[in-house]
């Protein structure tokens, strides 16, 4: 996404939100939440881990094994998922 395209950006954001929605119930059940912060030009998705997810010692594992896998399934062009 080197050039800003509002339609592409909106469609990509929606796919990412759909991917997050697939895992949100599990996070909410443990008192956590996740919020899309931004998508970089090199397709890194930056997320804010909220609630219990923000302080959980297992949040890195949740991010890599759960959230990143769900997002890569929904949006294969994602290169990485990071917490901010």
Protein Blocks (a to p, Z undefined) as FASTA:
>chain_A
ZZccfklmmmmmmmmmmmmmmmmmmmmmnopacddfbdcfkopacdddehjllmgmklmm
mmmmmmmmmmmmmmmmbmbdcdZZ
